[in-house]
Amino acid sequence: MELKEAIQDRRSIRRFGKKEVPREFIIELIELGHMAPSAGNLQARDFVVVEDQDTRRKLGRAALDQDFIAEAPVAVVVCANFERIAHYGVRGVTLYCLQDAAAAIQNMLLAIHDKGLGCVWVGAFDEEEVSRILNLPNFIRPVAILPIGEPLSQPEARKRIPVEELIHYEKW
Ligand SMILES: Cc1cc2nc3c(=O)[nH]c(=O)nc-3n(C[C@H](O)[C@H](O)[C@H](O)COP(=O)(O)O)c2cc1C
């Protein structure tokens, strides 16, 4: 798939089939995510692979009952790592490590789509609860839950604000 086509055709998928997603693909996917840029190349991101359905059920509940997280055969929780970004002080912890994680997430969304699979970036969740479920150490902040599986829906493209309204030349 052409990159431009992948960017244009990707959709958030919230309905998944039961077909298994091989662990080899998940590893390849994380490798592609990890190719994304990172602040000072400190790579302040970690990935928790959740194959266990009961754990995914708990994650779904912690994510305001987004139960499709349990329906996908696997989920990857992309996290920011405060320890690895400590060199950059407050800006590192409040911004760079989140951007490191976000850059990886977008690579992963495109790679998932390229593979013919579906995913949605889930950001609405109770962070404390997710950290407890996954036993995350206190220097790890969960940024997004990515349920991954066979797509059972083909949503229309969501409307975008005309780009002219977003572009500002020289000054605001
Ligand atoms: C930071 C962030 C948080 C999001 N959180 C959720 C979420 O909790 N649940 C959900 O269903 N979609 C979530 N989304 C997906 C958006 O709803 C979706 O990207 C947007 O509606 C545009 O649709 P598209 O991805 O199909 O282009 C999130 C996306 C981002 C970038």
The ligand as an ORCA input file, in Angstrom:
! r2SCAN-3c Opt
* xyz 0 1
  C      -5.737     11.294     21.709
  C      -6.866     10.467     21.116
  C      -7.758      9.844     21.960
  C      -8.797      9.065     21.433
  N      -9.599      8.372     22.286
  C     -10.576      7.582     21.789
  C     -11.338      6.772     22.666
  O     -11.149      6.738     23.876
  N     -12.303      5.991     22.109
  C     -12.542      5.954     20.764
  O     -13.428      5.214     20.334
  N     -11.801      6.704     19.901
  C     -10.817      7.506     20.385
  N     -10.020      8.208     19.523
  C     -10.242      8.099     18.070
  C     -10.952      9.322     17.487
  O     -12.281      9.332     17.916
  C     -10.842      9.294     15.958
  O      -9.478      9.289     15.573
  C     -11.531     10.496     15.302
  O     -12.921     10.465     15.552
  C     -11.304     10.548     13.796
  O     -11.742      9.356     13.201
  P     -10.742      8.461     12.302
  O      -9.644      7.966     13.225
  O     -11.571      7.311     11.798
  O     -10.198      9.313     11.219
  C      -8.973      8.964     20.027
  C      -8.042      9.588     19.184
  C      -6.992     10.314     19.719
  C      -5.979     10.920     18.776
*
